[in-house]
Amino acid sequence: MTTVPPKALRPEITDIDRTRVTVSSGPLAGTVLARVVGISASRADLPVDRLDEAMILADAIAAHAPAHVPEGRIELSCRTTAGCLELRLGPLRAGGGARLLDDGTLPSAGNVIRRFATETRVIERGEDEILVIRVDA
C-alpha cells in the first residue's frame, strides 16, 4: 500500500517538465508521437479539447515532418508548465519549418498546425531549424 503525504508536505512543483523522443519516420511514428504529446499535454493540465488538438498536431507532425528531417528521424521535445505545452521539432532542413507550417494539413481538418497552435515560430540554428509550436489551455 502506498501512502500519499498530506498536501502541505508534498514538494511544490515549479520546474518545467521536459520529454524528448526521437522516432524513425514510418508507420509507427504517429502512434509514438501522439502518445508522448498526449502525456505531455496531460502533464500541462490542458483541458480535454486542447489535449485532443495537441494529439492531432502530433499526427500532422508525423505525416509531414519526414520530408523535412535529415536522416529520416523525427526529433520532438515537449516542454510543459501549468496550462502550456511547447513542442520543439527538429533539427529540420533549412526552410523546413516554414514548409511544415504550410504543409500541416490533415484530410477534412485543414491546416491543423496553424489552427490549433497558440503560437508558432522557427528558430534558425546554422544550417538547420527548430519549429516551435505552443499550445495554451
FIDRENVEX-926902 format. One record per residue (C-alpha): residue number from 1; residue in one letter; x, y, z. Coordinates in steps of 0.2 Angstrom, whole numbers. Layout:
# residues N
NODE   segu   drenro      c1      c2      c3
NODE    NUM        a       X       Y       Z
...
This chain:
# residues 137
NODE   segu   drenro      c1      c2      c3
NODE      1        m       0       0       0
NODE      2        t       7      17      -5
NODE      3        t       4      32       7
NODE      4        v       2      49       0
NODE      5        p       9      63      11
NODE      6        p      -3      77      15
NODE      7        k      -3      91       3
NODE      8        a       6     103      15
NODE      9        l      21      90      15
NODE     10        r      22      87      -4
NODE     11        p      36      97     -13
NODE     12        e      29     112     -24
NODE     13        i      32     108     -42
NODE     14        t      39     124     -51
NODE     15        d      51     117     -64
NODE     16        i      47     114     -82
NODE     17        d      43      96     -86
NODE     18        r      53      90    -102
NODE     19        t      52      75    -113
NODE     20        r      62      71    -128
NODE     21        v      59      57    -141
NODE     22        t      67      53    -157
NODE     23        v      57      41    -169
NODE     24        s      61      34    -186
NODE     25        s      49      41    -200
NODE     26        g      37      27    -203
NODE     27        p      21      19    -199
NODE     28        l      23      19    -180
NODE     29        a      29      37    -179
NODE     30        g      11      44    -177
NODE     31        t       7      32    -163
NODE     32        v      23      36    -154
NODE     33        l      22      55    -156
NODE     34        a       3      55    -151
NODE     35        r       6      46    -135
NODE     36        v      21      57    -130
NODE     37        v      12      73    -134
NODE     38        g      -4      66    -125
NODE     39        i       5      63    -109
NODE     40        s      14      80    -110
NODE     41        a      -2      89    -113
NODE     42        s     -10      80     -98
NODE     43        r       5      85     -88
NODE     44        a       2     103     -93
NODE     45        d     -16     101     -87
NODE     46        l     -23     106    -103
NODE     47        p     -42     104    -105
NODE     48        v     -48      89    -114
NODE     49        d     -52      98    -130
NODE     50        r     -34     106    -131
NODE     51        l     -27      89    -127
NODE     52        d     -36      81    -142
NODE     53        e     -30      96    -153
NODE     54        a     -12      93    -147
NODE     55        m     -13      75    -152
NODE     56        i     -20      80    -169
NODE     57        l      -4      91    -170
NODE     58        a       6      76    -167
NODE     59        d      -2      67    -181
NODE     60        a       1      81    -193
NODE     61        i      19      82    -187
NODE     62        a      21      63    -191
NODE     63        a      13      64    -208
NODE     64        h      23      79    -214
NODE     65        a      39      80    -204
NODE     66        p      48      66    -214
NODE     67        a      50      77    -229
NODE     68        h      59      90    -219
NODE     69        v      70      80    -207
NODE     70        p      88      74    -210
NODE     71        e      92      55    -209
NODE     72        g      73      50    -208
NODE     73        r      72      53    -189
NODE     74        i      59      64    -181
NODE     75        e      66      73    -165
NODE     76        l      52      80    -154
NODE     77        s      54      89    -137
NODE     78        c      39      93    -126
NODE     79        r      41     106    -113
NODE     80        t      26     109    -101
NODE     81        t      21     121     -87
NODE     82        a       4     123     -80
NODE     83        g      -8     127     -94
NODE     84        c       6     127    -108
NODE     85        l      13     114    -119
NODE     86        e      28     118    -130
NODE     87        l      33     106    -144
NODE     88        r      50     108    -152
NODE     89        l      53      99    -168
NODE     90        g      70      97    -176
NODE     91        p      83      98    -182
NODE     92        l      74     102    -199
NODE     93        r      82     105    -215
NODE     94        a      84     124    -220
NODE     95        g      67     131    -224
NODE     96        g      58     115    -217
NODE     97        g      50     125    -203
NODE     98        a      40     136    -214
NODE     99        r      36     122    -226
NODE    100        l      30     111    -212
NODE    101        l      19     125    -206
NODE    102        d      12     127    -224
NODE    103        d      10     108    -226
NODE    104        g       2     104    -209
NODE    105        t     -14      99    -216
NODE    106        l     -24      83    -212
NODE    107        p     -39      77    -223
NODE    108        s     -55      85    -218
NODE    109        a     -47      96    -205
NODE    110        g     -37     108    -215
NODE    111        n     -21     116    -208
NODE    112        v     -21     110    -190
NODE    113        i      -4     117    -185
NODE    114        r     -10     135    -189
NODE    115        r     -27     131    -182
NODE    116        f     -23     123    -166
NODE    117        a      -7     132    -161
NODE    118        t      -7     147    -149
NODE    119        e      10     152    -157
NODE    120        t      22     145    -169
NODE    121        r      40     151    -173
NODE    122        v      55     145    -182
NODE    123        i      72     146    -174
NODE    124        e      87     145    -186
NODE    125        r     102     136    -180
NODE    126        g     116     137    -193
NODE    127        e     111     126    -207
NODE    128        d      96     119    -199
NODE    129        e      80     124    -190
NODE    130        i      69     121    -175
NODE    131        l      50     123    -177
NODE    132        v      42     128    -160
NODE    133        i      23     125    -158
NODE    134        r      15     132    -142
NODE    135        v      -2     126    -136
NODE    136        d     -10     135    -121
NODE    137        a     -25     130    -111
